[in-house]
Amino acid sequence: MQAPKLLEMFQSLIETPSVSCTSAALDQSNIAVINELATWLESLGFRTTVQPLPNLPGKANLIATLGQGTGGLVLAGHTDTVPYDDTHWSQSPFALTERNGRLYGLGTCDMKGFFPIAIEAARRFAGSQLKAPLTIVATSDEESSMAGARALAAADIPQARFAVIGEPTDFRPIFAHKGFMMLSISLQGSSGHSSDPELGHNALDAMHCVMGELLAFRAQLAAAHRNPAFSVSVPTLNLGCLTAGDNPNRICDHADLQIDLRLLPGMDTEATIAALEIRLARSAQAHGTSIKMHPVSPPVTPFSTPSDGKLVRALERLSGTPAGTVAFGTEGPFLQALGMETVIFGPGSIDQAHQPDEYLSTQRIQPAVDVLTQLIAEVCVDGARTGQGTSH
């Protein structure tokens, strides 16, 4: 079986649900997507390896390689999508719909649509004698836990000289993004009748002070750290979700707050969390409450590669677009940790990601195929402009 035509690949991937979510009720397997990609790539001569994720049944990565040797290029993306509410969609999220120069469907932009584009570019090298290998990587659970990328890093695969992650960047090479973490802060007080505050320790009162400390911490981070390469040039801290208590006439004995914290490249994630824990513990103790702070999922560290790196410059030249930065997070830190110069670069727009009626402009598809085709030729066939080398 030969790999289908480009739009047929789009259609098949969009029709195959692969939602990842921290809620078990919404979470789905990505195995069907992985197996389909493996079948298409094997028909083009790629050697494929399916990597099951530890302790996550129904979840896997795919590593598919064309050619032999060291160095080379990785084209990477995630196979999962965010959850959806189909009542807000104009058509089914799982039906590829072409209308007004756009391809609608869950994952067209973020980021199943990158795989047909990458495979279409790779198709032109089927049967070629590559001087350096071309590897296509498909991961699981990027939208929830980064479990797929973490599994790759733990296994020390893949190894190459360069890596492109096809997240939606408006065709702009991205050399840096902020790190991000979601933290849960839980306060435990003691209940009592609301007619006498001395009968308990009000966790909501304590949370008021904790939130004040968070806002002060946010201001201090912004004053101490700034990077003009980012449109939002300072670290951000968002108070996202608060739940507390159970009845107005009971002293509130528990309160839970979830926050989102995004750090600039160069900031120490662990040191920042440790400093925050010390500050918040003081506020909680002053109100007679205990406090626990833990990550909702493991943090993703900030990502940065030199803005004048070989891959950055090559993608600037091939796309005609200057490199930049984004605030959203990607699997970039994990591939970079494997020794690859990594750049985030894809045809969609983040403005369409995670939205009802998600779409990818059809005008972006062929230019993306052309850029990836030229990049593969430069890195894996001649290596003259972009350069080669090993990953370690």
N, C-alpha and C positions, 0 to 999 in steps of 0.2 A: 504493500500500500504506500503510495507516494503521499507526501504532505499535501493537504488540500490547498486550493487557491486562498489568497490572503483573506478575502472577506468571508470565505467559508470557515476559516480558522477563527476569525472574530466571532462568527455566529455560534459555532460549537462551544467556544469557551464561555461566552455570555450565557448560553442556555444551561450551563452546568453550575449549579449553586455551590459556593465554597465560602460561606460567611464564617469569619472568625470573630469571636466575641468573648468577653470575660464572663458573660452569663451563659451557663451550660445549656439553658433552654434554647438559646439562639445559635449556639456554636455548631458548626458543621465540618464534615471531613473535606479534605482537599484531594483525596486520593484519585478521584475520577479525573480531575484536571491534570494531575501529575502523570497519570498513565497515558492520557491522550497526548500530552506534549512529548512523552517518551516515544510513543509510537511514531509520531511525525518526524522526530529528530533521528530516530533509528533508520527511517526510510531514506534519510539524506546521508547516512554513513556515520552518524555520531555514535560513540560508545556511551551508554547510559547507565547511571547508577541511581537507584532510588534509596534514599536514606530515611528510614522511619525515625520519627522523633521519640526519644526516650519518654516513657510514661504518658504518651499522648496518642492513644489508639486512633487510627484514622487520619493521622497527620504525617506528612513526609515532605522531604525536599527532593529535588531532581538535580543531578549534575550530569550534563551531557557534553562530551568533548569530541571535537573533530581535529584530527592531526596528532602529531607526536612532538616530543621535545619539551624544552623549558620556555619560560617567558609566556608570551601570548596575551590574549585578551579574554576577559570574562564579560558577558552581557547578562545582567542579573535583574530579577524582578520577583515580586511576591504574587502568589496565586490566589490569595484570599481577598475578600472584600469586606467592607463594613456591613452591619445590619441595615435593614431598609424598612420603610413603611409604604407598602404599595398603594395605599389610599392617596398618597401625594404624587404618585407617578401618573403621567399622561398615557403610558402604555406599560406593559409588563416589564419589570426590571430584568427578567430573564429571557427577553426576546429582543434580538438585535433589530433595531428600527432605524432605517435611513430616511431622513427628512431634512430638507433645506440645507443640504451640505453637511449634515451632522450624523454621526452614528450614536444612537441612544442605547443605553443598557448599563446595568450595574457592573462596573469594572472596565468599561470601555476606556476611561481616562485613568483610573486609579485601581489597578494598573495591568489588568489582564491584556489590554490592547497592545502592550509593549511586546508580548510574545509573538503574535503574528508578524509584527514588523521586524523583529530580530530574526525570526525564522526565514522570512522572505529575503532578507539580506544574506543570511547564511546559505540559502539555497543556491546562490550563484557560485559558491565555492565547493559544492558537493562534487567529489571526484578529483578535486585539486590536490596538488602536493603542497601543503602549507609548510612554511618554514618554522612557524610557531603555532601552537594549538589555539583553537577557538573553542571557548567553553560557554555554554548557556546554562544558567543556574535559575531554578525556580524554587522559591521558598514558601514556607507555611507560617501563618499566624503573625505576620508583620503588623496587622491592624490591632492586635490584642496584646501580645507578650514578646514579640520578636523571637519566639522559640526557635523558628527555623534558622535564623541567622546565628543565634547563639549555638545551635547544634553544629553548624558549619565551622564556626570558630573553634569549638571544642575539639572537633575532629581534624583541624588544620587543613581543611579543604574548602574551596579549590586553591591551587597555587598558580599564579600568573604574574605578569608584569603590570598589567593595567586592568581596571574594572570600571564598567559603566553600569550604573543603576538607573533603570528607565522610569523613575518617578516623574509625575507631571511637573515640568519646569518651564513650560512655554518655549521649549527649544533653546533654553539658555543653560550653558554649562554652569554647574553649581560647585564651588570649591569649599564651601563651609556652611554648616547649619548649627543651630543651637542644640544643646543637649536637652533632654526633657525627662521629668519624673512626675509621677502622680503619687502623692503621699496621703495616707489616712491618719488623722489625728483623733484619738478617742480619749475622752475624759470620763472618769468614774467618780461620782460623788456619793451622796446618800440621801434617800428620800425622807419625807416627813410632811406633816400638815402645813399647807401654805400660810395658815394663820400665824405661825411663829417661825421665822427664818432660822432661829437657833436650833430647830429640831433636825436640821439636815445640812448638807453641804451642796449648794446649787451648782451643778455642772454647767448650766447655761450661763450663770454669772461668770464662772471661771473661763468659759469659752469666749465671752466678751473680751476679757483681758488677753487671752491667747490670740484672738484675732487682731487686737491692737498691736501686740508684739509682731505678728506676721506683717502687718502694714508697715511698721517701723523697720523691720528687717528688709522688706522690699525696697523701701526708700534708701536704706544704707547700701544695698547691693547696687542700686542704680547710680548712686553717687560715686561708688568705688570702681565700677566697671562700665566701660563704654567701648563700643566698636563701631566706627562710622561706616563700615562695609555693610552693616545690616540696616534695613529700613526702620526697624525698631531696635535702636542701637544699644539698649540696656537689657539686663536680665529681667524677666517678668515673673510675677507670682500672682496667680489667680485663685481667689477663694471661690470654689466651684460648687460645692454641695454640702448643705448642713442639715442634719437631723438631730432632734433632741426631745427628751421628755415624753410624757404620754397623757397628761391631763393638766388643765390650768390650776387646779387646786392642790396639786402635789408639788413639793419641791423637786425640781428636775434632778434626777440622779445620774443621767448619762447624756452625753452629747458627742456627736461624731461629725467631723469636718474633713472633706477631701479637697486638696489643693493641687494645682498644676504649677510646677516650677521649671523654668527654662533658662539654662545657663549659657553664657557665651563661651566660644573656644578659649582655652587657656584657664578656665575656672576649674577648680578641683571639686568634683561632685561629692565625694565622701566627706571632705572637710566642710563643705557647705552644709550638708545634712547634720554633721556633728555639732556645728555651731548653732544651728537652728534648734536642735534638741535641747541643748543647754538652756537657751533662752526660754523656750516654752515650758520646760520643767519648773523653772522658777515661778512663772505665773500660775501654773496649776497648783503648786504646793502652797502658795500664798492663800489659796481659797480652799485648802483642805481636800483637794481632789487628786487622784492619781492620773497619770497621763501615759499613753502608749502612742508611739509614732512609728509607722512602718510603710514601706512602699506598697502600692497597690500591685505593681509589677516591678521587676528589676529596672533600675534607671538606665537610660541610654545616654552615654556620654556625648559631649559636644564633638562635632566633626569638623576637621579642617585639613586641607591639603594645600601646598603652596600654589598661590594664584598664578605663578609663572611656570608651573609644572608642564612636562611634555604633553600629557593627556589633556590638560586644560587648554593649552595653546592649540593643540590639534583640533579639538572640538570647537574652539572659537573660530578657527580658520575654516573648518568644514561647514559650520552652521551659519557663519557670518554674524554671530551674536556674541557680545562681550560676556565674560563670566561674571557671576555674582554670588549672592548668598540667599538663603531662605530661613524662615523661622521654624518651619515644620521639621520633624525628625525623620530619619530614614535608617536603612540597614548599613549605611556608609561606614560607621565606626567599626563594625564587625568585619567587613571585607578589608578595610584598611589595616586592621590588626593582623591580618594574614600576610601583610607585606606588599599589598598592591597599591599603586597609585590609583585612587578611586575618585570618580567624578559622578555627580548626579545629573542626569540629562535625559529628558523625555519629551514627547510631542504634545502631551495634554497640558491643561491648565489646572492648578490647584483650586482655582475658583469653582471648577465643576466637580471636584472631588467631594465625596461624602454628602452629596446633594440629591434630592429627587430629580429625575430626568437628567442624570449624569450623561455627558456626551463627550465625544472626541470629534473635532472638525476633520472632515475628509480631506481638506486641503493640507493637513499636517502629515498625512500618512506617507505619501510618496517621498517628500523631502526627508522624512526620518529614515525611510528605507535607504535612500541614496547616501545619507551621511554615514549610517552604520556600514553600508557596503564599502564606502571609501575607507573608513576606519579599519575595517577588517583587512582590507588590501594592504594598507600601510603597516599595520602591526604584524599580521600573520603571513603575508606573502612576501613583501619586500623589506619592511622594517626600516626603510631608509630615512623617513622623516621623523616618525614618532620614536623610533629606537626600540631595542629589545633588551632582554636581560632576564635574570631569574627573580623570583619573588622573595628570596631570603638571602 
